[in-house]
Amino acid sequence: MIKLDKYTPGQILLFFLILSLLLRLGSFFFSVIDHDESTYLIIADEMLKGKTLYKDVIDNKPPGIFLVFSLVQLIFGKSIVGLRLFSALILGISAFLIYRIRLHFSEKKSLAVWSGMLYIFLFTLYRTGMAINTELFFNCTTVLALYVMLPQIKSSQTMLARMTAMGLIMGCGFIIKYVIITDFMALILLFVLLQSENGIPIISIKNIKSIALAAVGFALPFAGVNLYFYLRGNFQEYAHITYEVVSNYPSGSSLVDVGMFFLNFHLKYVPFPLLFYWALLIFYRKGKKSFFLFGLVWYFLDWSIMLYIGKNFHHYYFQLLPVLVLFIPEIARAKIFQRSIWKRNSTVWQLCIVAVLFAIVLINQSYFWKRDDMPRIIAAELKEEVRIEDQIWTLHRMQIIPYLLDLSPASPYIHPTILIEHSDAFMINKFEEIENILTKEPKFIIFKDVYPFVNSIDQFESNYSLKKHYGNIQLWENNNITSPN
């Protein structure tokens, strides 16, 4: 096996980028992997057209994710492939940062390379990880912040500046998704533990200054966002989403739901959670108490925020990956792996691990070439039938279709579940909103299985006729609007 630890940092970065691109290539051309990704893409596109976030286009996520997607569209144009390419690069860069961080745990480069490789593999192992979601980006800010902070172990001369930068970077992650606050707390804990190792009391002027500056840096991006919406004149809409809707969003999951969500993680990623627990034990036994406490607390802080939200979405698991992959390679130091039977065949074992991970990724990627890309198929068929002023209302993971046709969405609530499932959290009357949408007379309405209109069925059926079935997807056409010649 090629000994990557002999290569320069630049070459190792290139290796991670190529690995990430290779593993994610099969997903580049599929239109919808996750409907969250479609929502961010549509809202970013509408923002670039001049629409106002939280007023003209509405979602419960902080503005950071929409700014990232807007930036990607400015760079690559209106391109799903460009977005997927960008996500692969971010994943590769994150893996390289994890590699550099792991070198602070121990100077053995081979273990650091494995940390980076595991991050890419575990993120890409299942189809969920192919979608471009918030975790991909805020994890990158977390590992970048940790990378910036760690050199203060050896020198305190730049400590205040580094802690301020760490807080600022994490603050940028906070306006992508608020759950990153637990990662920030974990990094503060590590700082205090390492300072204590260097003989600095936990309650000291140095520590208080450093933590205060990190907290200020963390708060600045969020304060800046609030100020921006206030000066722009639509603070009320922003505050409604940020302070009312977000607080309403967590759901009261039962203990059974919580237990199943926790258990599913261990089954889905077996054996890696167990290897993580083993690695923590090794850190403890070797007397590396600071890193042991850091890993243990970071892991359970992340679990606490995920369980508090109460939504059992599998992409939430990705927040746990940085802490897992930083610690797991430590099991190579266990006594069992120092025996001759393992050491003599270490190359074979490593190749077997890589081969198994590659196989799982490829099997899961078969989804993209075995299934029809229905949004693209429908959009291609409707391309000659719509004008630029037409509207299409889509539900059930079909919201990307207007984007593919370069049309604006029929409703400001881009994510279909807002109207169907989360109307109470958003404090909207879904029946009135559906009436408003139908009043706009969309040219086409696309949904799955059953009518989503409840009290508007009569109005819907009197103005629309079923044009075509695509499996369980129904395409309805407005009887009062003629198609262009």
Secondary structure, 3 states (H helix, E strand, C coil): CCCHHHCCHHHHHHHHHHHHHHHHHHHCCCCCCCHHHHHHHHHHHHHHCCCCECCCEECCCCHHHHHHHHHHHHHHCCCHHHHHHHHHHHHHHHHHHHHHHHHHHCCCHHHHHHHHHHHHHHHHCCHHHHCCCHHHHHHHHHHHHHHHHHHHHCCCCCHHHHHHHHHHHHHHHHCCCHHHHHHHHHHHHHHHHHHHHCCCCCCCHHHHHHHHHHHHHHHHHHHHHHHHHHHHCCHHHHHHHHHHHHHHCCCCCCHHHHHHHHHHHHHHCCCHHHHHHHHHHHHHHCCCHHHHHHHHHHHHHHHHHHHHHCCCCHHHHHHHHHHHHHHHHHHHHCHHHHCHHHHCCHHHHHHHHHHHHHHHHHHHHCHHHHCCCHHHHHHHHHHHHCCCCCCEEECCCCCHHHHHCCCCECCCECCHHHHHCCHHHHCCCHHHHHHHHHHCCCCEEEEECCCCCHHHHHHHHHHEEEEEEECCEEEEEECCCCCCC
